[in-house]
Structures are given as C-alpha cells and as structure tokens.
Amino acid sequence: MPSKNFSNKTWWVPEAGNEGKPKDPYAMLEGTTVPELSSITDFASNQQFKAIKDGGGAMMAYTRAQSGRMDPDIRRATERSLRQYCELDTLAMVMIMQAWRADADV
C-alpha cells in the first residue's frame, strides 16, 4: 500500500522468502537524524533520537517540538518523522476496523 503523503514510501512490503507475511512497518520508520547539524552540541546530546515507533515516543517528540527551543531543521525532521508514524498508526487502526467489520459481517 503506497503512502498518500510521502513519495517512495510503501507500508505493506512482503517479507523476503515469505510473500504472505509483511515486514514490520514500524521497523521501516525513518529517524530524525540531520547530519549537517551534528556539530551542534545541544543537538547531539538532547535533540537527536531514533525513529518514532510508539505512542510514547511520539508524545515526547511532539512536546519537544512545541517547546520553541528546537533548531528549525531538527523541528522539520521531527515533524516528518511524526507524520510518518501517525500515517502508519492511522493505517493500522483502519486495518483493525476492517478486520472487526469482516468478522461481524458488516
């Protein structure tokens, strides 16, 4: 299933050697590393994190982005990561709802 918001992003990718099973899409989420900012001390110690892969990480990233103390490039990278996580999480909720409806013959 291709992403509606990101080019060249597909959430349902078959696992190699097991075409009926998908790869874990949360494992395919991208981090927020901004290499050109690696010389900024505060970035290295406080603002760099791996991909947002769960609700707790998403809440923390959102809170940091709202603080107003984040470098604009890091903020854009954080927003991109949050958008990917939220898109994937919404897709998961839709798929759960579809499964429930199919089980209930609705």
C-alpha positions in Angstrom: 0.0 0.0 0.0 1.6 3.3 -1.1 1.7 6.3 1.2 -0.6 9.1 0.3 1.7 11.7 1.9 5.3 10.5 1.2 6.8 9.7 -2.2 8.5 6.3 -2.5 7.0 5.0 0.8 5.1 1.8 0.9 3.8 0.4 4.2 2.9 -3.1 3.2 6.1 -4.7 2.0 6.3 -8.5 1.7 8.9 -10.2 3.8 11.7 -11.8 1.8 11.0 -15.5 1.4 7.6 -15.3 2.9 5.4 -13.4 0.4 2.2 -13.8 2.5 3.7 -12.0 5.6 4.6 -8.3 5.6 7.8 -6.8 7.1 7.2 -4.9 10.3 6.3 -1.4 9.0 7.3 0.2 12.3 10.8 -1.1 11.7 10.8 0.8 8.4 10.2 4.2 10.0 13.0 6.7 9.5 14.8 8.5 12.3 15.2 12.2 12.6 19.0 12.5 12.2 20.0 15.7 10.5 23.7 15.1 9.6 24.6 18.7 8.7 23.7 19.7 12.3 25.9 17.1 14.0 28.4 19.8 15.1 25.7 21.5 17.3 26.4 20.3 20.9 22.8 20.5 22.0 21.7 18.5 19.1 24.0 15.6 19.8 23.1 15.5 23.5 19.4 16.4 23.7 17.6 16.5 20.4 18.6 13.5 18.3 16.5 10.4 18.6 15.8 7.3 16.5 12.6 6.8 14.6 9.4 7.5 16.4 7.9 4.0 16.7 5.4 4.2 19.5 2.9 6.5 21.1 5.2 7.4 24.0 8.0 8.5 21.6 5.5 10.4 19.5 4.3 12.3 22.6 7.8 13.2 23.7 8.8 14.3 20.2 5.7 16.5 19.9 6.3 18.0 23.3 9.9 18.8 22.3 8.8 20.3 19.0 6.3 22.6 20.8 8.9 23.9 23.3 10.2 26.5 20.9 13.8 25.7 21.7 14.4 23.3 18.8 16.6 24.1 15.8 14.3 24.7 12.8 16.0 21.9 10.7 15.5 19.4 13.6 11.9 20.6 14.0 11.2 19.8 10.3 12.9 16.4 10.6 10.8 15.7 13.8 7.6 16.8 12.0 8.4 14.4 9.1 9.0 11.5 11.5 5.8 12.3 13.4 3.8 12.4 10.2 5.2 9.0 9.1 4.4 7.5 12.5 0.9 9.0 12.6 0.2 7.9 9.0 1.2 4.3 9.8 -0.7 4.2 13.1 -3.8 5.5 11.4 -3.5 2.8 8.7 -3.1 0.2 11.4 -6.4 1.4 13.1 -8.2 1.3 9.7 -7.0 -2.3 9.2 -8.2 -3.3 12.7 -11.6 -1.8 12.0 -11.8 -3.6 8.6 -11.0 -6.9 10.3 -13.6 -6.3 13.0 -16.2 -5.4 10.4 -15.3 -8.5 8.3 -15.7 -10.7 11.5 -19.1 -9.1 12.2 -20.2 -9.5 8.6 -20.9 -5.7 8.4 
